[in-house]
């Protein structure tokens, strides 16, 4: 069970939660900026560069991610750019949040989960690149993060094999003690920092 304590954040992590992190990413809140020409400011997924995109090129992309803790370890995905993210992904039409979360975690890690509890959400305007390296559609992303546990604790000892690991990244159990927010692809770093204080 994940307990949320009312505790004052240190100045360092308070600034992290408010202003974001480095890694070439834009700092601050990445909210939609709509001007009179019908353009929206999106941030390119590959490098964080701000790009003006016509609103008609946008689509809504809700997704779910699991913060899976077992003892002092977190189940994470090492993405192709060498940073971590939480297992999860886009919700398919007709799926409930729970169904999407269970499916995505299973596809990326081979694990079944239970006791999913809503933790937080993040909102981003992200411009994804297509396979040719050219900027494609901009997505209004609503990322929902849930605290979860393994359905079978014995699975912790079994090898991790994700069905989609060649595309999404490779799953790993990582020690919480050795992790820093700037090792994550945003906004997972902000979520990780919040999770540390909520469960300290």
C-alpha positions as CSV (number, residue, x, y, z in Angstrom):
1,X,0.0,0.0,0.0
2,X,1.3,3.5,-0.9
3,X,0.9,6.0,1.8
4,X,0.9,9.7,1.1
5,X,2.4,11.8,3.9
6,X,1.9,15.5,4.3
7,X,5.5,16.7,4.3
8,X,7.2,19.9,3.2
9,X,9.3,19.5,0.2
10,X,13.0,20.6,0.2
11,X,13.8,23.8,-1.7
12,X,15.7,21.7,-4.3
13,X,12.8,19.3,-5.1
14,X,10.2,22.1,-4.8
15,X,12.0,23.8,-7.7
16,X,12.2,20.5,-9.6
17,X,8.4,20.0,-9.3
18,X,7.6,23.5,-10.3
19,X,10.2,24.4,-13.0
20,X,11.1,21.0,-14.4
21,X,14.5,19.5,-15.3
22,X,17.2,19.9,-17.9
23,X,18.2,17.5,-20.6
24,X,17.5,20.1,-23.2
25,X,13.8,20.0,-22.4
26,X,11.8,23.2,-22.1
27,X,11.4,24.2,-18.4
28,X,8.1,25.1,-16.8
29,X,4.6,24.1,-17.6
30,X,4.1,22.8,-21.1
31,X,0.6,24.0,-21.6
32,X,-1.1,24.6,-24.9
33,X,-0.4,28.0,-26.4
34,X,-3.1,28.9,-28.9
35,X,-2.7,32.2,-30.9
36,X,-5.0,34.0,-33.3
37,X,-3.7,32.1,-36.3
38,X,-4.9,28.7,-34.9
39,X,-1.4,27.5,-34.1
40,X,-0.4,25.4,-31.1
41,X,3.1,25.2,-29.5
42,X,4.2,21.6,-29.4
43,X,7.5,20.2,-28.2
44,X,9.3,17.7,-30.4
45,X,9.6,14.3,-28.6
46,X,13.2,13.7,-29.8
47,X,14.8,16.9,-28.7
48,X,12.3,19.1,-26.9
49,X,12.4,21.9,-29.5
50,X,9.3,24.1,-29.6
51,X,7.4,24.0,-32.9
52,X,4.3,25.8,-34.0
53,X,1.7,23.4,-35.4
54,X,-1.7,24.1,-37.0
55,X,-4.4,23.0,-34.6
56,X,-6.0,20.7,-37.2
57,X,-2.9,18.5,-37.2
58,X,-3.4,17.7,-33.5
59,X,-5.1,14.7,-31.9
60,X,-6.0,13.8,-28.4
61,X,-3.8,11.0,-26.9
62,X,-4.7,9.7,-23.4
63,X,-2.3,7.2,-22.0
64,X,-1.7,5.3,-18.7
65,X,1.5,4.4,-16.9
66,X,2.2,2.3,-13.8
67,X,4.6,3.1,-11.0
68,X,5.4,-0.4,-9.9
69,X,7.4,-0.7,-6.7
70,X,8.7,-4.0,-5.1
71,X,10.7,-3.4,-2.0
72,X,13.3,-0.8,-2.8
73,X,13.0,-1.2,-6.6
74,X,11.0,0.3,-9.4
75,X,10.0,-1.4,-12.6
76,X,11.1,1.0,-15.4
77,X,11.6,1.0,-19.1
78,X,15.0,2.1,-20.4
79,X,14.1,4.0,-23.5
80,X,16.3,4.1,-26.7
81,X,17.7,7.5,-25.8
82,X,19.1,6.1,-22.5
83,X,16.6,7.5,-20.1
84,X,13.9,5.9,-18.0
85,X,10.1,6.0,-18.2
86,X,7.3,4.1,-16.5
87,X,5.7,1.2,-18.3
88,X,2.5,2.1,-20.0
89,X,1.1,3.6,-23.2
90,X,-1.9,4.8,-25.2
91,X,-5.4,3.8,-24.2
92,X,-7.2,2.0,-27.0
93,X,-10.8,2.8,-28.0
94,X,-13.2,0.8,-25.8
95,X,-10.7,0.1,-23.0
96,X,-11.1,1.2,-19.4
97,X,-8.1,2.8,-17.7
98,X,-7.5,-0.4,-15.8
99,X,-7.7,-2.6,-18.8
100,X,-5.3,-0.3,-20.7
101,X,-2.8,-0.2,-17.8
102,X,-2.8,-4.0,-17.4
103,X,-2.4,-4.6,-21.1
104,X,0.4,-2.1,-21.6
105,X,2.4,-3.3,-18.6
106,X,2.0,-6.9,-19.8
107,X,3.2,-6.0,-23.3
108,X,6.2,-4.0,-22.1
109,X,7.3,-6.1,-19.1
110,X,5.5,-9.4,-19.2
111,X,4.2,-8.7,-15.7
112,X,0.6,-8.7,-14.3
113,X,-0.3,-6.0,-11.8
114,X,-3.0,-5.3,-9.2
115,X,-4.0,-2.6,-6.7
116,X,-3.7,0.2,-9.2
117,X,-4.3,3.6,-7.5
118,X,-4.4,6.9,-9.3
119,X,-1.3,9.0,-8.4
120,X,-1.2,12.0,-10.7
121,X,-1.5,13.2,-14.3
122,X,0.6,15.3,-16.6
123,X,-0.3,17.2,-19.7
124,X,2.0,17.7,-22.7
125,X,1.8,18.9,-26.3
126,X,4.2,16.5,-28.1
127,X,5.2,16.4,-31.7
128,X,6.2,12.8,-32.5
129,X,8.6,12.1,-35.4
130,X,7.7,9.5,-37.9
131,X,9.9,6.6,-39.0
132,X,11.6,8.8,-41.6
133,X,12.7,11.3,-39.0
134,X,10.3,14.0,-40.2
135,X,7.9,15.6,-37.8
136,X,4.5,14.0,-37.9
137,X,1.3,14.6,-36.0
138,X,1.2,16.7,-32.8
139,X,-0.5,15.0,-29.9
140,X,-2.3,16.6,-27.0
141,X,-1.1,14.1,-24.4
142,X,-2.9,13.4,-21.2
143,X,-0.6,11.0,-19.2
144,X,-2.2,9.3,-16.2
145,X,0.1,7.7,-13.6
146,X,-1.0,4.9,-11.2
147,X,0.7,3.3,-8.3
148,X,0.5,-0.5,-8.7
149,X,1.9,-3.7,-7.3
150,X,2.8,-7.1,-8.9
151,X,-0.1,-9.5,-8.9
152,X,2.4,-12.3,-7.9
153,X,5.4,-11.0,-5.8
154,X,7.3,-14.1,-7.0
155,X,7.5,-12.6,-10.4
156,X,10.1,-10.2,-9.1
157,X,12.7,-13.0,-9.3
158,X,11.7,-14.0,-12.9
159,X,13.4,-12.6,-16.0
160,X,11.8,-9.5,-17.6
161,X,10.8,-10.0,-21.2
162,X,8.7,-7.3,-22.8
163,X,6.8,-8.0,-26.0
164,X,7.4,-4.5,-27.3
165,X,10.9,-3.9,-25.8
166,X,12.5,-3.6,-29.3
167,X,10.3,-0.6,-30.0
168,X,9.5,1.0,-26.6
169,X,12.7,0.1,-24.7
170,X,13.9,-2.6,-22.3
171,X,12.4,-3.3,-18.9
172,X,14.6,-3.2,-15.8
173,X,14.1,-3.4,-12.0
174,X,16.1,-0.4,-10.7
175,X,17.1,0.5,-7.2
176,X,15.2,3.6,-6.0
177,X,18.3,4.7,-4.0
178,X,20.4,5.1,-7.1
179,X,17.9,7.0,-9.2
180,X,17.7,10.7,-9.9
181,X,14.8,12.6,-11.6
182,X,17.1,13.8,-14.4
183,X,17.7,10.2,-15.4
184,X,14.0,10.1,-16.6
185,X,12.5,11.2,-19.8
186,X,10.0,14.0,-18.9
187,X,7.5,14.2,-17.4
188,X,8.4,10.9,-15.7
189,X,11.2,12.7,-13.8
190,X,8.7,15.0,-12.1
191,X,6.4,12.1,-11.3
192,X,9.4,10.2,-9.8
193,X,10.3,13.2,-7.6
194,X,6.7,13.5,-6.4
195,X,6.6,9.7,-5.8
196,X,9.7,9.8,-3.6
197,X,8.2,12.4,-1.3
198,X,4.8,10.9,-1.2
199,X,6.3,7.6,0.0
200,X,9.2,8.7,2.1
